[in-house]
């Protein structure tokens, strides 16, 4: 109060008798200037299209890098995993078209995340198969046992992801709902891709 140059006086009840002076001094810094509209600018759909193109480009680059890694590291099994991943992408795009699902930037992020999850299931299965082959089992037996041993881990991890996607879809803002929806759909189809499609490819080749 002293910095404002207000002299304080106390009256009955402990109230300041110069409250009006304080209000007046506080208002001294206000500039009574009117606000005028100088210009307006409308942002068209080009900005959104550019962001969408970048998201799609990121998804394609991510898919190519994952495919190259799987082929170089797992050779034949990696090629089969990439084929399974291609079927997964086709199914996802078909679902997005049929429902229909509006792919926002958050939705594209969820879709790219499920690509890694689908490959993660294949990596876990291949590791189990490699362990069975190291114990001297035949390739056909190793495929069956490897899938059986990996299924529980894949199931538990995907269920927890579905629970998180459900919570996000119910309680989050509308911007996050697209991410949660694509994450849930991708999780379900990644289970189908990594467990059933890849297994059918492996059993066909090893047979």
Secondary structure, DSSP 8 states (H G I E B T S, - for coil): -GGGT----B-GGG-BTTHHHHHHHHGGG---------------THHHHHHHHHHHHHHHHHHHHHHHHHHHHHTHHHHHHHHHHHHHHHHHHHHHHHHT----HHHHHHHHHHHHHHHHHHHHHHHHHHHHHHTT--HHHHHHHHHHHHHHHHHHHHHHHHHHHHHHHHHS-HHHHHHHHHHHHHHHHHHIIIIIIHHHHHHHHH-
